[in-house]
Amino acid sequence: MNWTHTVLTERLGIRYPIIQAPMAGGPGTPQLVAAVSNAGGLGTLAGGYLHPEPLRQAIAHVRSLTDRPFAVNLSVAAPAKTDPAHIARASELLAPYRAELGLPPTPASPAEPPTFEEQLDVLLQERVSALSFTFGAPDNVYLELLRDAGIVTLGTATHVLEAIVLEESGVDCIIAQGAEAGGHRGTFVGHPEQGLVGILTLTPLLAQHVATPIVAAGGIMDGRGIAAVRVLGAAGVQMGTAFLACPESGAHPAYKALLRQGSEIATTLSRVFTGRYGRVLRNRLTDELRAHEAELPGFPLQLLLTQDLRQAAAERGLTDFMALWAGQGCYLCETRPAGELIASWVEQATALLGSGVSSPPAPELASTPESEPESEPESEPESESEPESESEPEPAADFTPDQSKP
Ligand SMILES: Cc1cc2nc3c(=O)[nH]c(=O)nc-3n(C[C@H](O)[C@H](O)[C@H](O)COP(=O)(O)O)c2cc1C
């Protein structure tokens, strides 16, 4: 069977098992989402930060550009509790940067973030094709509503225990987010460091432990990466950074220009922009506030506190204070239209895989998305921690973020 035909393409009604990752904060425009869907992949609209009406409008915008299926992405985490001491400390730490940009010393009171429930209402009313989510698993009652509405669900896991939690909740697909990935870490069980598993390890690991189809994400930048994870048992890929420099991407031109540059713009993990760890290009804010990360409030409080600083920086084209989300593969970014990229990746992967994925599974690797699923995981994961649906745990003092350079 052709490598492009998988349970993912079948479930979603798409031609290629290639999902464009949701990219909140500007890059994931309706134009990019539609371009990917029109090219045979699945575009994803980043809805996590959108209140109901803008979310509805964004869905309508995508629909005006494509009649193909696309997904919407939401975050599941309960917002961090208001935390006056950490908020005061963050304001103090951000004040010198605000002064540099001519902003008042403290940000205006942040608006309330949207709730998952009100966002979900919109998706159910709009009958979108698929919902992907990160930072946890929605309550069963919501998953049932989505199933009844025929909406395909994709949850994000960064290690085995999370994949098992998602499988037990009944999601249709599990996105395996490798440590290489740009953007927020989806880790919702245990310490963020526990979820820093490379995609070449994570893909076969999850394929071995759960029967739910796996979508590999993180560091996949072209047809070579797609072929590699297909061979390792993924039913498809989710790619974010590879689309960042496309003309359809809404990333700031100064941000796009940095993606392909050398080692001084290596990625790092930081929580200075939002209160959750995520992979970004290193800049002044990540470097200078590195030592104070544990003093900052959680997601999305820190996101709201840095909002006008990031906006003022973007208006001036000043990358020092922008959140430059990017994966470790960013040096491979291409500036071509999304449709052209997808066509060339499909060609590359086809050249590598021929007409099918023929590599034999490892002896212990009894379960792959295309083989007969196992009903029980083969072994218990090492971690004994309980799943948490709350926001990200406070960072431990000994967490040393990945400093590796692309
Ligand atoms: C700019 C950017 C923004 C992102 N925003 C989101 C988001 O809103 N929701 C989400 O689930 N993942 C988000 N991600 C993470 C992606 O879902 C995915 O894990 C990642 O892009 C895969 O790794 P790659 O960037 O190396 O392809 C974002 C990634 C990037 C690069």
The ligand as a Gaussian input file, in Angstrom:
#p B3LYP/6-31G(d) Opt

LIG

0 1
 C        5.290000      29.053000      16.049000
 C        4.700000      27.852000      16.717000
 C        3.503000      27.968000      17.419000
 C        2.903000      26.834000      17.991000
 N        1.679000      26.951000      18.572000
 C        1.025000      25.831000      18.986000
 C       -0.330000      25.901000      19.413000
 O       -0.972000      26.955000      19.411000
 N       -0.907000      24.736000      19.836000
 C       -0.240000      23.536000      19.822000
 O       -0.825000      22.516000      20.184000
 N        1.035000      23.458000      19.401000
 C        1.679000      24.562000      18.969000
 N        2.961000      24.458000      18.506000
 C        3.643000      23.161000      18.582000
 C        3.246000      22.275000      17.417000
 O        1.980000      21.713000      17.650000
 C        4.206000      21.102000      17.152000
 O        4.393000      20.345000      18.316000
 C        5.565000      21.527000      16.641000
 O        5.465000      22.573000      15.708000
 C        6.276000      20.348000      15.994000
 O        7.647000      20.575000      15.892000
 P        8.348000      21.381000      14.699000
 O        8.029000      22.811000      14.983000
 O        9.775000      21.030000      14.839000
 O        7.718000      20.910000      13.412000
 C        3.564000      25.580000      17.925000
 C        4.785000      25.475000      17.239000
 C        5.356000      26.577000      16.635000
 C        6.642000      26.436000      15.885000

